[in-house]
Amino acid sequence: MIFSGKDISNKIMNTKNIIKIVKFGGSSLADANQFQKVASIINSDPSRVYIVPSAPGKRFDSDTKVTDMLLNCFKAIGTDEFNTIFTNIKERYDDIIINLGLDLSLTDEYIAIEQNIKNGYSRDYIASRGEYLNGIILAKLLNYNFVDAAEIIFFDENGVFNPTQTNIVAEKKLKSLPNAVIPGFYGSMPDGTVKTFSRDGSDISGAIVARAVMADIYENWKDVSGFLMCDPRIIKNPKQIKVITYRELRELSYMGATVLHEDSIFPVKLAGIPINIRNTNSPDDEGTMIVATSRCNAMNNNDIITGIAGKKGFSVINIEKDMMNQELGVGMRVLKVLADMGISFEHFPSGIDTMSIVVNKEAITGHEKEIMDRITASINPDSIDIESGLGLIAVVGRGMIRATGTASRIFTAIAREGINIRMIDQGSSELNIIIGVNENDFVNTIKTIYNEFVK
């Protein structure tokens, strides 16, 4: 069953035996004080039975994350610096254990990890030990079972996540236990070696565990109270997003919103499991609920737009050719040129006799002349040029499809500020509008759109 935003609270209130997968980020487990906060959150709700921890994050701005310390340790193998870094890592964990007052020693684990590093174990193995050790400590603090992620999360021989094997093994293992702590970020290859996900992969691990046990809710605890409508570095105290759909989240994440790892959406989206983004340091905040659909009937200025996000650093390949619309395969040939050069495109707005291909500036830097020469040889355009310095802004909202004149309001507001729009791209779903402006106008454009819809 797939739940909407309105279904969630009713389900929680009417069901006694719900299951929550609870993931805590590195800042939530940076030191003993944060561990205590996490323990209080977990103990306050008996439905929080499966916990996925990250490695300790920064305790203060100039601090170093444990995962980065481990990777530095890997780089320092065979040098005197190795012993210094590894000693600092051990002290970091021992400090947490001592300040929590736990009867726990990680000496055997330290010896095994150090020996494995010196014996040539992979970078993935070393990077994963931060979550592994943190999981042991958290399990001891909670008096929960510890389950090594390598025993229940699997990759195939090509290093691609294997959902079928994972779902079967993880469900059987976890449902045989009343509770469990499962370290995030890693799993195992067919030969038993450790394989990690990309950075911030603990978000993915939490979603995978949620899917395997068909949890009712996947709670993802961070140091923010959910998603904000806009970057707080641009808009002071932007409005919080209470409910957002998977599709809206994907659009905003792709355009720079970074609260949740993009790949962590898919396992729970397929199963219709809602995600609740919560704040470890403000546990009473409801956070943001991410759902499959949101049945919002009342429309007003505040719920037309869900969020605004953007990125700089784009270039546009502008092509003009008379009667282009009557010539078969023009667009395909242009994109093939880029594909043959290993360049992916971001957007592809076009007209009857024109097309514009938006690409990442870094991907084409130094290859501009070759790109234009190849495209010219392929389609013989009347003109072709490349412009740089483009910023893309995505205005995303499920309410846009039902609100007449939304695009007009956006463009009129931008025009009032004297900002020149260099590109417009709107998908047929009307879920989002992509606007391209000069990078110098990027911040002002976001402020203008936000102020138009949030009073």
C-alpha positions as CSV (number, residue, x, y, z in Angstrom):
1,M,0.0,0.0,0.0
2,I,1.2,3.5,-0.8
3,F,0.5,6.2,1.7
4,S,-0.1,9.9,1.2
5,G,0.7,12.7,3.6
6,K,-2.7,12.6,5.2
7,D,-2.6,8.8,5.7
8,I,0.6,8.9,7.8
9,S,-0.7,10.4,11.1
10,N,-3.8,8.2,11.0
11,K,-1.7,5.1,10.5
12,I,0.5,5.9,13.4
13,M,-2.4,6.6,15.7
14,N,-4.4,3.6,14.7
15,T,-1.7,0.9,14.6
16,K,0.0,-0.3,17.7
17,N,2.6,-2.6,16.2
18,I,4.3,-0.3,13.6
19,I,7.9,-0.8,12.7
20,K,10.3,2.2,12.2
21,I,13.7,2.1,10.7
22,V,15.8,4.9,12.3
23,K,18.9,6.2,10.8
24,F,21.2,8.7,12.6
25,G,23.8,10.8,10.8
26,G,27.3,11.5,11.8
27,S,26.5,14.8,13.6
28,S,23.9,12.9,15.6
29,L,26.6,10.5,16.9
30,A,29.7,12.8,17.0
31,D,30.3,12.4,20.8
32,A,28.9,10.9,24.0
33,N,26.5,13.8,24.5
34,Q,25.0,13.2,21.1
35,F,24.8,9.4,21.8
36,Q,22.7,10.2,24.8
37,K,20.3,12.3,22.8
38,V,20.0,9.4,20.3
39,A,19.4,6.9,23.1
40,S,16.6,9.1,24.5
41,I,14.9,9.4,21.1
42,I,15.0,5.6,20.5
43,N,13.9,4.7,24.0
44,S,11.0,7.1,23.8
45,D,9.3,5.1,21.1
46,P,9.1,1.3,21.2
47,S,8.5,1.1,17.5
48,R,12.0,2.2,16.8
49,V,13.4,-1.3,16.6
50,Y,16.0,-1.2,13.8
51,I,18.7,1.5,14.0
52,V,21.2,2.4,11.3
53,P,24.1,4.6,12.5
54,S,26.7,6.6,10.6
55,A,30.3,7.1,11.7
56,P,31.0,10.0,14.1
57,G,30.9,13.3,12.4
58,K,32.4,16.7,13.3
59,R,32.1,17.8,17.0
60,F,33.0,21.4,16.0
61,D,33.7,23.3,12.8
62,S,37.5,22.5,12.7
63,D,37.0,18.9,13.7
64,T,37.6,15.9,11.3
65,K,35.0,13.3,10.6
66,V,36.1,9.7,11.5
67,T,35.5,8.5,8.0
68,D,38.0,11.1,6.7
69,M,40.4,10.1,9.5
70,L,40.2,6.5,8.3
71,L,40.8,7.5,4.7
72,N,43.8,9.5,5.8
73,C,45.0,6.5,7.6
74,F,44.7,4.5,4.4
75,K,46.8,7.1,2.6
76,A,49.5,7.0,5.3
77,I,50.1,3.2,5.3
78,G,53.8,2.5,5.8
79,T,54.6,5.9,7.3
80,D,55.0,7.2,10.9
81,E,51.8,9.3,10.3
82,F,49.8,6.1,10.2
83,N,50.3,5.3,13.8
84,T,49.4,8.9,14.9
85,I,46.2,8.9,12.9
86,F,45.1,5.5,14.0
87,T,45.8,6.4,17.7
88,N,43.6,9.5,17.3
89,I,40.8,7.3,15.9
90,K,41.0,4.9,18.8
91,E,41.0,7.8,21.3
92,R,37.9,9.2,19.6
93,Y,35.9,6.0,20.2
94,D,37.4,5.4,23.6
95,D,36.4,8.9,24.7
96,I,32.8,8.2,23.7
97,I,32.8,4.9,25.6
98,I,34.3,6.4,28.7
99,N,31.9,9.4,28.8
100,L,28.9,7.1,28.3
101,G,30.1,4.9,31.2
102,L,29.9,1.7,29.2
103,D,31.5,-1.5,30.2
104,L,32.9,-2.1,26.7
105,S,36.4,-2.5,25.2
106,L,37.1,-2.2,21.4
107,T,40.7,-3.4,21.8
108,D,40.2,-6.6,19.8
109,E,38.5,-4.7,17.0
110,Y,41.3,-2.1,16.9
111,I,43.9,-4.9,16.7
112,A,42.0,-6.6,13.9
113,I,41.4,-3.4,11.9
114,E,45.0,-2.2,12.2
115,Q,46.3,-5.6,11.1
116,N,43.8,-5.8,8.2
117,I,44.9,-2.4,7.0
118,K,48.5,-3.3,7.1
119,N,47.7,-6.6,5.3
120,G,46.3,-4.7,2.3
121,Y,42.6,-4.7,2.9
122,S,40.7,-2.5,0.5
123,R,39.9,1.2,0.9
124,D,36.2,0.3,1.2
125,Y,36.9,-1.9,4.2
126,I,38.9,0.9,5.9
127,A,36.3,3.5,5.2
128,S,33.5,1.4,6.6
129,R,35.1,0.8,10.0
130,G,33.7,4.1,11.3
131,E,30.2,2.9,11.0
132,Y,31.1,-0.6,12.2
133,L,32.6,0.6,15.5
134,N,29.9,3.2,16.1
135,G,27.3,0.4,15.6
136,I,29.0,-1.7,18.3
137,I,28.9,1.2,20.8
138,L,25.3,2.2,20.1
139,A,24.1,-1.5,20.4
140,K,25.8,-1.7,23.8
141,L,24.3,1.6,25.0
142,L,20.8,0.5,23.9
143,N,21.2,-3.1,24.8
144,Y,20.2,-4.0,21.2
145,N,21.5,-6.8,19.0
146,F,24.4,-5.9,16.7
147,V,24.1,-7.1,13.1
148,D,27.1,-6.5,10.8
149,A,25.8,-5.0,7.6
150,A,28.1,-7.2,5.6
151,E,25.9,-10.2,6.7
152,I,22.7,-8.8,5.3
153,I,23.4,-6.2,2.6
154,F,24.9,-7.6,-0.7
155,F,26.5,-6.5,-3.9
156,D,26.9,-8.6,-7.1
157,E,30.3,-9.4,-8.7
158,N,30.2,-6.1,-10.5
159,G,29.8,-4.1,-7.3
160,V,26.1,-3.3,-8.0
161,F,23.7,-3.5,-5.1
162,N,21.8,-6.8,-5.1
163,P,18.3,-6.0,-3.8
164,T,16.9,-9.5,-4.2
165,Q,19.5,-11.3,-2.1
166,T,19.5,-8.4,0.4
167,N,15.7,-8.4,0.9
168,I,15.6,-12.2,1.5
169,V,18.5,-12.4,3.9
170,A,17.9,-9.1,5.8
171,E,14.2,-9.8,6.3
172,K,14.9,-13.3,7.7
173,K,17.7,-12.1,9.9
174,L,16.1,-9.0,11.3
175,K,12.6,-10.3,11.8
176,S,14.1,-13.1,14.0
177,L,15.4,-10.4,16.4
178,P,13.4,-8.1,18.7
179,N,15.7,-5.2,17.8
180,A,19.0,-4.5,16.0
181,V,21.7,-2.0,15.2
182,I,23.0,-2.3,11.7
183,P,25.9,-0.1,10.6
184,G,25.3,2.1,7.6
185,F,27.3,2.8,4.5
186,Y,28.5,-0.7,3.5
187,G,27.7,-4.3,2.6
188,S,29.6,-7.2,1.1
189,M,30.7,-8.6,-2.2
190,P,30.1,-12.3,-3.2
191,D,33.6,-13.1,-2.0
192,G,32.9,-11.6,1.4
193,T,35.0,-8.4,1.0
194,V,33.5,-5.2,2.2
195,K,31.9,-2.8,-0.4
196,T,30.7,0.7,0.4
197,F,28.1,2.9,-1.1
198,S,28.9,6.4,-2.1
199,R,29.5,9.1,0.5
200,D,26.4,9.7,2.7
201,G,25.6,6.1,1.9
202,S,24.2,5.5,5.4
203,D,21.0,7.1,4.0
204,I,20.9,4.4,1.4
205,S,21.5,1.7,4.0
206,G,18.6,2.9,6.1
207,A,16.3,2.8,3.1
208,I,17.5,-0.7,2.2
209,V,16.8,-2.0,5.6
210,A,13.4,-0.3,5.7
211,R,12.5,-2.0,2.4
212,A,13.8,-5.4,3.5
213,V,11.5,-5.5,6.6
214,M,8.7,-3.5,5.0
215,A,8.8,-0.9,7.7
216,D,5.9,1.5,8.2
217,I,8.2,4.6,8.4
218,Y,11.8,5.3,7.7
219,E,13.0,8.0,10.1
220,N,16.2,9.8,9.1
221,W,17.6,11.9,11.9
222,K,20.0,14.7,11.1
223,D,21.0,18.1,12.4
224,V,18.2,20.0,10.6
225,S,14.4,19.9,11.1
226,G,13.6,18.6,7.6
227,F,13.7,20.3,4.3
228,L,13.5,24.1,3.8
229,M,11.9,25.7,0.8
230,C,15.1,27.5,-0.1
231,D,18.8,27.6,0.7
232,P,19.1,29.4,4.1
233,R,22.4,31.0,2.8
234,I,20.2,32.9,0.3
235,I,16.9,33.3,2.2
236,K,17.1,34.0,5.9
237,N,14.9,31.6,7.8
238,P,13.1,30.1,4.8
239,K,9.8,28.3,5.4
240,Q,10.0,24.6,6.2
241,I,8.5,22.0,3.9
242,K,6.1,19.9,6.0
243,V,5.2,17.3,3.3
244,I,7.0,16.6,0.0
245,T,6.5,13.9,-2.6
246,Y,9.3,11.6,-3.8
247,R,9.2,13.2,-7.2
248,E,9.5,16.7,-5.8
249,L,12.4,15.6,-3.6
250,R,14.2,14.1,-6.6
251,E,13.8,17.4,-8.5
252,L,15.1,19.5,-5.7
253,S,17.9,17.1,-4.8
254,Y,19.1,17.1,-8.4
255,M,19.3,20.9,-8.4
256,G,21.3,21.2,-5.3
257,A,19.1,20.5,-2.2
258,T,21.3,18.2,-0.1
259,V,19.4,17.2,3.0
260,L,18.9,13.6,1.8
261,H,21.0,11.4,-0.5
262,E,19.2,11.0,-3.8
263,D,19.8,7.3,-4.1
264,S,18.2,6.7,-0.7
265,I,14.8,7.4,-2.1
266,F,14.4,4.5,-4.5
267,P,14.2,1.5,-2.1
268,V,11.5,3.0,0.0
269,K,9.7,4.7,-3.0
270,L,9.2,1.3,-4.6
271,A,7.7,-0.1,-1.4
272,G,5.6,3.1,-0.7
273,I,7.4,3.6,2.7
274,P,7.3,7.3,3.9
275,I,10.5,9.0,5.0
276,N,10.4,11.4,8.0
277,I,13.4,13.8,8.2
278,R,13.9,14.7,11.9
279,N,16.3,16.8,14.0
280,T,18.3,15.0,16.7
281,N,18.9,18.3,18.5
282,S,15.2,19.2,18.3
283,P,13.4,15.9,18.6
284,D,10.0,17.5,19.2
285,D,10.0,19.1,15.7
286,E,7.8,17.1,13.3
287,G,10.3,17.5,10.5
288,T,9.5,16.8,6.9
289,M,7.4,13.9,5.7
290,I,8.4,12.5,2.3
291,V,5.5,10.5,0.7
292,A,4.4,9.0,-2.6
293,T,1.5,11.4,-3.1
294,S,0.0,14.3,-1.2
295,R,-3.7,14.9,-1.4
296,C,-3.9,18.6,-0.9
297,N,-7.2,20.1,-1.9
298,A,-7.0,23.6,-0.5
299,M,-4.8,25.8,-2.7
300,N,-3.2,29.1,-1.6
301,N,-0.1,31.1,-2.2
302,N,1.9,29.0,0.3
303,D,1.3,25.5,-1.2
304,I,1.6,26.2,-4.9
305,I,5.4,26.1,-4.7
306,T,7.1,23.3,-2.7
307,G,10.7,24.4,-3.0
308,I,13.3,26.3,-5.0
309,A,16.8,25.1,-5.7
310,G,19.5,25.8,-8.1
311,K,23.1,25.4,-9.3
312,K,25.7,27.5,-11.1
313,G,28.3,26.4,-13.6
314,F,26.5,25.7,-16.8
315,S,27.1,26.4,-20.5
316,V,24.6,26.5,-23.3
317,I,25.2,25.3,-26.9
318,N,23.0,27.4,-29.1
319,I,22.1,26.0,-32.5
320,E,20.0,27.6,-35.3
321,K,19.0,26.0,-38.6
322,D,16.2,26.8,-41.0
323,M,13.5,24.2,-41.3
324,M,15.1,22.2,-38.5
325,N,11.7,20.8,-37.5
326,Q,11.3,19.1,-40.9
327,E,14.6,17.3,-40.8
328,L,14.5,13.9,-39.2
329,G,17.1,13.0,-36.5
330,V,18.8,16.4,-36.0
331,G,18.5,16.3,-32.2
332,M,19.6,12.7,-32.1
333,R,22.7,13.5,-34.2
334,V,23.6,16.5,-31.9
335,L,23.2,14.4,-28.8
336,K,25.3,11.6,-30.3
337,V,28.2,14.0,-30.8
338,L,28.1,14.8,-27.1
339,A,27.7,11.1,-26.2
340,D,30.7,10.1,-28.3
341,M,32.7,12.7,-26.4
342,G,31.5,11.5,-23.0
343,I,29.5,14.6,-22.3
344,S,26.0,14.4,-20.7
345,F,23.4,17.1,-21.1
346,E,21.3,18.7,-18.4
347,H,18.4,20.2,-20.5
348,F,17.4,20.3,-24.1
349,P,14.9,23.1,-24.8
350,S,14.1,23.6,-28.5
351,G,12.0,25.6,-31.0
352,I,11.0,25.2,-34.6
353,D,14.4,26.3,-36.0
354,T,16.5,26.4,-32.8
355,M,17.8,24.1,-30.0
356,S,19.8,24.8,-26.9
357,I,21.7,22.1,-25.1
358,V,22.6,22.9,-21.5
359,V,25.8,21.1,-20.2
360,N,28.1,21.3,-17.2
361,K,30.7,24.0,-18.0
362,E,33.5,21.8,-16.5
363,A,32.6,19.0,-18.9
364,I,33.3,21.0,-22.0
365,T,36.0,23.4,-20.9
366,G,38.9,23.1,-23.4
367,H,36.7,21.2,-25.9
368,E,34.5,24.0,-27.1
369,K,35.9,24.2,-30.7
370,E,35.9,20.4,-31.1
371,I,32.2,20.3,-30.0
372,M,31.2,23.0,-32.5
373,D,33.2,21.4,-35.3
374,R,31.7,18.0,-34.8
375,I,28.1,19.3,-34.5
376,T,28.7,21.4,-37.7
377,A,30.0,18.4,-39.6
378,S,27.0,16.4,-38.3
379,I,24.0,18.7,-39.0
380,N,25.4,21.7,-40.9
381,P,23.7,24.4,-38.8
382,D,23.2,28.0,-39.9
383,S,24.9,29.2,-36.7
384,I,26.3,27.6,-33.5
385,D,27.8,29.2,-30.4
386,I,28.5,28.4,-26.8
387,E,27.6,30.7,-23.9
388,S,28.9,30.2,-20.4
389,G,28.1,31.7,-17.0
390,L,24.6,30.2,-16.7
391,G,22.8,29.4,-13.4
392,L,19.8,27.0,-13.4
393,I,17.0,27.4,-10.9
394,A,14.2,24.8,-10.4
395,V,10.9,25.9,-9.1
396,V,9.2,22.7,-7.9
397,G,5.6,22.2,-6.7
398,R,2.9,19.6,-7.0
399,G,0.4,22.5,-6.7
400,M,1.6,24.2,-9.9
401,I,-0.4,22.0,-12.1
402,R,-3.7,23.2,-10.5
403,A,-2.8,26.8,-10.0
404,T,-3.6,29.0,-13.1
405,G,-0.9,31.5,-13.9
406,T,1.9,30.2,-11.9
407,A,4.5,30.5,-14.7
408,S,3.2,34.0,-15.4
409,R,3.7,35.0,-11.8
410,I,7.3,33.7,-11.8
411,F,8.3,35.4,-15.0
412,T,6.5,38.7,-14.2
413,A,8.3,38.9,-10.8
414,I,11.6,38.2,-12.4
415,A,11.0,40.9,-15.1
416,R,10.1,43.4,-12.4
417,E,13.6,43.0,-11.1
418,G,15.1,43.7,-14.5
419,I,16.6,40.1,-14.7
420,N,17.1,38.6,-18.1
421,I,15.9,35.0,-18.5
422,R,18.2,33.1,-20.8
423,M,16.4,29.8,-20.8
424,I,13.0,28.3,-19.8
425,D,12.3,24.5,-19.7
426,Q,9.1,23.1,-18.3
427,G,8.3,19.4,-18.4
428,S,4.9,18.1,-19.5
429,S,4.1,17.0,-15.9
430,E,4.1,20.7,-14.9
431,L,5.8,19.6,-11.6
432,N,8.7,22.0,-12.2
433,I,9.9,24.9,-14.2
434,I,13.7,25.3,-14.9
435,I,14.9,28.9,-15.4
436,G,18.3,29.8,-16.7
437,V,19.8,33.2,-15.8
438,N,23.2,34.8,-15.7
439,E,25.2,33.6,-12.7
440,N,25.4,37.3,-11.5
441,D,21.6,37.2,-11.3
442,F,21.3,33.8,-9.6
443,V,20.9,34.8,-6.0
444,N,18.5,37.7,-6.8
445,T,16.4,35.5,-9.0
446,I,15.9,32.9,-6.2
447,K,15.0,35.7,-3.7
448,T,12.5,37.2,-6.2
449,I,10.7,33.9,-6.7
450,Y,10.6,33.0,-3.0
451,N,9.2,36.4,-2.1
452,E,6.5,36.2,-4.8
453,F,5.1,33.0,-3.3
454,V,5.9,33.2,0.4
455,K,4.6,36.3,2.1
